[in-house]
Amino acid sequence: MKILLPVDGSATSDAAVAFVAARPPIDGGHPQIDLLNVQLPIPPRAGRAVGAEIARAAEAERLDILVMGSHGRGAFTSALLGSVAWRVAATCATPLQVIRGAGDPHRALS
């Protein structure tokens, strides 16, 4: 299984990494996990470009899944400032798992 994890040093991207690390591989093998370093802060317009670059990276690498954290700003604020996760979801054909917040990475395992 090939997984892409975009990280920006935030608590939400750390939560996405912990989420993937806390789960056993689906096929019983060893997953290939690629980290894509996307450092913030970036202006809102650049966030749109970052979302498109993440989507392109996911499709170019023929990944099985893309896992990323979301800052969870809500629909109104995201509409004003732009949301990288929303942009990725809108432009990427690769399955996307969005992790909201920095909660327990083992949730939903039992």
C-alpha positions, 0 to 999 in steps of 0.5 A: 500500500502506498500512502502520501502524508503531506505535513506542515509541522502543525498539530493536525499534520502530526495527528495525521501521521499518528493516525497512519502509524497507529493502524496495521497495514491492510494487506499485512505487508509493509506500507510505503509512506511518503511524506510531502513537506509543505511548510506554513505559513502561506498566504491563502492564494498559495494554499490553493496552489499547494492543494493542487500540487498535493493532488498532482503528487498523489496522482503521479505516484499512483498512491492508494490513499492520501492522508492529511490533517485539516485545521477544521476552520469551518466552511465559512472561514475556509471559503474566505481563506481557502482550505488546502484539504478542500482543494485536494478533495476537489482536484484529486482522484486518489482516495483522501482521508482527512484527519480533523483535530489532534485527538486520539490516533487509535480512535475507531480501531475497536 
